[in-house]
Amino acid sequence: MSFILKMSGVIVGRSELENRDVNRRVATGVFRPGLGYDLVQPIFELLDMAGDSAEALARYRKSRDALRLQLTDSSGNALTVRELHIRRNASSGAPMLEVETDDSGFWTQSPAT
């Protein structure tokens, strides 16, 4: 199932969130940027630059939260998320979406194969 990340109705990108860790309630997947990605990319790059700095991480979270991102499934149902990050894959450099969620609707859906 495809998941869509939006900001104010603009599609930021999509992911299948194909890697799921039920115990940690974390899912990751390849992120396919959409038209709105250029608007949010600088914010997510702050995470990579923050390192261990609590101040930089706080600035990143405040900026990310101001984006008011919404993650929906392919049916348009919004998912409640605790954390959401777009990071670069260490080996390939490809963008990856990482989501922490307790949303029962997410965990009952079958991951993409």
C-alpha positions as CSV (number, residue, x, y, z in Angstrom):
1,M,0.0,0.0,0.0
2,S,1.3,3.4,-0.9
3,F,1.4,6.2,1.7
4,I,1.2,9.9,0.7
5,L,2.9,12.7,2.5
6,K,1.2,16.1,2.0
7,M,1.7,19.7,3.1
8,S,-1.4,21.9,2.7
9,G,-2.7,19.6,0.1
10,V,0.5,19.5,-1.9
11,I,2.1,16.1,-2.4
12,V,5.5,16.1,-0.9
13,G,6.1,12.4,-1.8
14,R,5.1,8.8,-1.5
15,S,6.4,5.7,0.2
16,E,5.4,2.1,0.6
17,L,6.8,2.0,4.1
18,E,7.9,-1.5,3.3
19,N,10.1,-2.1,6.3
20,R,8.2,-2.4,9.5
21,D,9.3,-3.0,13.1
22,V,6.0,-3.7,15.0
23,N,7.8,-3.8,18.4
24,R,9.4,-0.4,18.0
25,R,6.3,0.9,16.1
26,V,8.6,2.2,13.3
27,A,8.2,1.9,9.6
28,T,10.6,3.0,6.9
29,G,10.6,2.9,3.1
30,V,12.0,4.4,0.0
31,F,10.7,7.9,-0.4
32,R,9.7,9.1,-3.9
33,P,9.6,12.9,-3.9
34,G,6.7,14.8,-5.3
35,L,6.3,18.4,-6.5
36,G,6.3,19.7,-2.9
37,Y,9.5,18.1,-1.8
38,D,11.7,21.1,-2.8
39,L,9.7,23.1,-0.2
40,V,10.5,20.7,2.7
41,Q,13.9,19.3,1.8
42,P,15.9,22.1,3.5
43,I,14.0,21.4,6.8
44,F,14.8,17.7,6.7
45,E,18.5,18.4,5.9
46,L,18.7,20.2,9.3
47,L,18.3,16.7,10.9
48,D,21.5,15.4,9.2
49,M,23.4,18.6,10.1
50,A,22.2,18.6,13.8
51,G,24.4,15.8,15.0
52,D,24.3,15.6,18.8
53,S,23.3,19.2,19.3
54,A,20.1,19.4,21.4
55,E,19.7,23.0,20.2
56,A,19.9,22.1,16.5
57,L,17.5,19.1,17.0
58,A,15.0,21.4,18.7
59,R,15.3,23.8,15.8
60,Y,14.8,21.0,13.3
61,R,11.7,19.7,15.2
62,K,10.2,23.1,15.5
63,S,10.7,23.8,11.8
64,R,9.4,20.3,10.8
65,D,6.3,20.7,13.0
66,A,5.5,24.1,11.4
67,L,5.2,22.3,8.0
68,R,2.0,20.6,9.3
69,L,2.7,17.5,7.3
70,Q,-0.1,14.9,6.9
71,L,0.5,11.2,6.1
72,T,-2.4,9.3,4.5
73,D,-2.8,5.9,3.1
74,S,-3.8,5.3,-0.5
75,S,-7.5,5.5,0.5
76,G,-7.0,9.0,1.9
77,N,-7.2,8.0,5.6
78,A,-4.9,10.1,7.7
79,L,-2.5,8.3,10.0
80,T,-1.5,9.6,13.4
81,V,2.3,9.8,13.7
82,R,4.6,10.4,16.7
83,E,7.7,11.1,14.6
84,L,8.3,11.5,10.9
85,H,11.7,12.1,9.2
86,I,13.0,12.0,5.7
87,R,16.6,10.9,5.7
88,R,19.2,9.9,3.2
89,N,20.1,6.2,2.9
90,A,23.7,5.9,4.1
91,S,24.7,3.6,1.3
92,S,22.7,4.7,-1.7
93,G,21.9,8.4,-0.8
94,A,18.3,7.8,-1.7
95,P,15.7,9.5,0.4
96,M,14.0,7.3,3.0
97,L,10.8,8.1,4.9
98,E,10.8,7.0,8.6
99,V,7.6,7.0,10.6
100,E,6.9,6.2,14.2
101,T,3.2,5.5,14.7
102,D,0.9,3.8,17.2
103,D,-2.0,4.1,14.7
104,S,-3.7,0.7,14.7
105,G,-5.0,1.2,11.2
106,F,-1.4,1.3,9.9
107,W,-0.3,-1.9,11.7
108,T,-3.3,-3.9,10.5
109,Q,-2.6,-3.1,6.8
110,S,-0.4,-5.4,4.8
111,P,3.0,-4.0,3.8
112,A,3.8,-3.7,0.1
113,T,5.5,-6.7,-1.4
